[in-house]
């Protein structure tokens, strides 16, 4: 929805965000913060290559 409002694609918005994230001086701190927020995500098995590449 946000991509449509900005007349852009989700992929382009993500790439722009990722570029800013990588070039940020705080990138390591931000990465650790994001990973801490996602700590609740657990998987009960390892995904196959095919499953990880599904769209």
C-alpha positions in Angstrom: 0.0 0.0 0.0 2.7 2.5 0.9 4.6 1.6 -2.3 1.4 2.3 -4.3 0.9 5.7 -2.5 4.5 6.6 -3.4 4.1 5.4 -7.0 7.0 2.9 -6.4 7.5 -0.8 -6.1 8.0 -2.6 -2.8 11.3 -3.9 -4.1 12.6 -0.4 -4.8 11.5 0.9 -1.4 13.2 -2.0 0.3 16.4 -1.5 -1.7 16.4 2.2 -0.7 15.9 1.3 2.9 18.6 -1.4 2.8 21.1 1.0 1.2 20.4 3.6 3.9 20.7 0.9 6.6 24.0 -0.4 5.3 25.4 3.1 4.9 24.3 4.2 8.4 26.9 4.6 11.1 24.5 3.0 13.5 23.9 0.0 11.3 25.4 -2.5 13.7 23.3 -1.2 16.6 20.2 -1.1 14.5 20.8 -4.7 13.2 21.1 -5.9 16.8 17.9 -4.1 17.8 16.0 -5.6 14.9 17.4 -9.1 15.7 16.4 -8.7 19.3 12.8 -7.8 18.2 12.7 -10.9 16.0 14.1 -13.2 18.7 10.6 -14.7 19.3 10.7 -16.2 15.8 11.5 -19.9 16.1 11.5 -22.7 13.5 11.0 -26.4 14.4 13.0 -27.6 11.4 15.5 -26.5 8.8 14.0 -25.4 5.5 15.1 -26.9 2.2 16.7 -24.8 -0.5 13.5 -25.1 -2.6 11.4 -23.9 0.3 13.6 -20.9 1.0 13.5 -19.9 -2.6 9.7 -20.2 -3.0 7.9 -17.0 -3.8 
